[in-house]
Amino acid sequence: MNHESTFSLPVRVYIEDTDAGGIVFYVNYLKFMERARTEMLRAKGFGKNTVLDQGALLVVHHVDARYKRSAFLDDVLQVSANVIEIKRTSFTFDQSIYRDDELLVDAKIKIACVDRVKQRPVALPAALYESIVRN
């Protein structure tokens, strides 16, 4: 797997993302990361419906996030998503959020593939697995 191909998504901070003090509310960083993961997979040809149509769901299994600095109203952030590990039924992202060159948040997020009905682990769709391994 090539660890050098990191996907990055620009995100502007809107008032709805902040608390009363104009600081990004902590859970919204996870939402920004979700957008980056979704867009990275979409760029590979795997929109949400592609996986759903195969009877599977991709769900967050584990999050390990470190908050270092705050983002503020109207900041433009770069949210990265890079797959660092892939297994038969899951894959793990290394994600970070920067404002210019300043690291604000970094996280390791494990995504599991589960059967849509039974809610049990299932193998990642073969095409998705191969796409991740190739890049």
C-alpha positions as CSV (number, residue, x, y, z in Angstrom):
1,M,0.0,0.0,0.0
2,N,1.3,3.4,-0.9
3,H,1.3,5.6,2.2
4,E,2.3,8.7,0.3
5,S,-1.0,9.2,-1.4
6,T,-2.9,11.3,1.1
7,F,-6.3,12.8,0.1
8,S,-7.0,16.3,1.3
9,L,-10.3,18.2,1.4
10,P,-10.6,22.0,2.1
11,V,-13.3,22.8,4.7
12,R,-14.4,26.3,5.7
13,V,-15.7,26.8,9.3
14,Y,-19.2,28.1,9.4
15,I,-21.1,29.6,12.4
16,E,-23.0,26.3,12.7
17,D,-19.6,24.5,13.4
18,T,-18.8,26.8,16.4
19,D,-19.8,27.3,20.0
20,A,-20.8,30.6,21.4
21,G,-17.2,31.7,21.5
22,G,-16.6,31.2,17.8
23,I,-14.5,28.1,18.4
24,V,-15.1,24.9,16.5
25,F,-17.0,22.5,18.7
26,Y,-14.9,19.3,19.3
27,V,-17.3,16.8,17.6
28,N,-17.3,18.8,14.4
29,Y,-13.7,17.9,13.7
30,L,-14.9,14.3,13.5
31,K,-17.6,15.5,11.0
32,F,-14.9,17.2,8.9
33,M,-12.9,13.9,8.9
34,E,-16.0,12.0,7.9
35,R,-16.4,14.3,4.9
36,A,-12.8,13.7,3.9
37,R,-13.1,9.9,4.1
38,T,-16.3,10.0,2.1
39,E,-14.9,12.2,-0.6
40,M,-11.7,10.1,-0.8
41,L,-13.7,6.9,-1.3
42,R,-16.0,8.8,-3.8
43,A,-12.9,9.9,-5.8
44,K,-11.9,6.2,-6.0
45,G,-15.4,5.4,-7.4
46,F,-17.0,4.2,-4.2
47,G,-19.8,6.5,-3.2
48,K,-22.0,5.6,-0.3
49,N,-24.5,3.8,-2.6
50,T,-21.8,1.6,-4.1
51,V,-21.2,-0.1,-0.8
52,L,-24.9,-0.1,0.2
53,D,-25.9,-1.8,-3.1
54,Q,-23.6,-4.7,-2.1
55,G,-25.5,-5.1,1.1
56,A,-22.8,-3.7,3.3
57,L,-22.2,-0.6,5.5
58,L,-19.0,1.1,6.4
59,V,-19.2,2.1,10.1
60,V,-16.8,3.8,12.5
61,H,-15.5,1.2,14.8
62,H,-12.9,3.1,16.8
63,V,-11.6,6.7,17.1
64,D,-8.4,7.9,18.7
65,A,-8.3,11.7,18.3
66,R,-5.8,14.2,19.8
67,Y,-6.9,17.9,19.9
68,K,-4.0,20.2,19.8
69,R,-5.3,23.7,18.7
70,S,-8.6,25.3,18.0
71,A,-10.1,26.4,14.7
72,F,-12.3,29.4,14.5
73,L,-15.2,30.9,12.6
74,D,-14.3,31.4,8.9
75,D,-11.0,29.5,9.0
76,V,-10.2,27.4,6.0
77,L,-8.9,24.0,7.0
78,Q,-7.3,21.1,5.1
79,V,-8.6,17.8,6.2
80,S,-6.6,14.7,5.2
81,A,-7.5,11.1,4.9
82,N,-4.9,8.4,4.3
83,V,-5.4,4.6,4.7
84,I,-2.6,3.2,6.8
85,E,-3.9,-0.4,7.4
86,I,-6.3,-2.7,5.6
87,K,-7.7,-6.0,6.8
88,R,-10.4,-8.3,5.4
89,T,-13.3,-6.6,7.2
90,S,-11.8,-3.2,8.2
91,F,-9.4,-0.4,7.3
92,T,-7.8,2.3,9.4
93,F,-7.3,6.0,8.4
94,D,-4.7,8.4,9.6
95,Q,-6.4,11.8,9.5
96,S,-5.3,15.3,10.3
97,I,-6.7,18.8,10.2
98,Y,-4.5,21.7,9.5
99,R,-5.0,25.5,9.3
100,D,-2.2,26.6,7.0
101,D,0.9,24.7,8.5
102,E,-0.6,24.4,12.0
103,L,-1.8,21.0,13.1
104,L,-5.1,21.3,14.9
105,V,-6.3,17.7,15.3
106,D,-4.9,14.3,14.3
107,A,-6.7,10.9,14.6
108,K,-6.6,7.2,13.8
109,I,-10.1,6.1,12.7
110,K,-10.9,2.4,12.2
111,I,-13.8,1.7,9.7
112,A,-15.5,-1.7,9.8
113,C,-17.5,-3.3,7.0
114,V,-20.7,-4.9,8.3
115,D,-23.7,-6.7,6.7
116,R,-26.4,-4.1,6.2
117,V,-29.1,-6.4,7.7
118,K,-27.3,-8.6,10.2
119,Q,-25.0,-5.9,11.5
120,R,-22.1,-8.4,11.6
121,P,-18.7,-8.0,10.1
122,V,-18.3,-9.0,6.5
123,A,-15.4,-8.8,4.0
124,L,-14.9,-5.5,2.3
125,P,-16.2,-5.5,-1.3
126,A,-13.4,-6.9,-3.4
127,A,-13.2,-3.8,-5.7
128,L,-12.9,-1.5,-2.8
129,Y,-10.3,-3.6,-1.1
130,E,-8.2,-3.7,-4.3
131,S,-8.5,0.0,-4.8
132,I,-7.2,0.8,-1.4
133,V,-4.4,-1.7,-1.6
134,R,-3.3,-0.3,-5.0
135,N,-3.2,3.3,-3.7
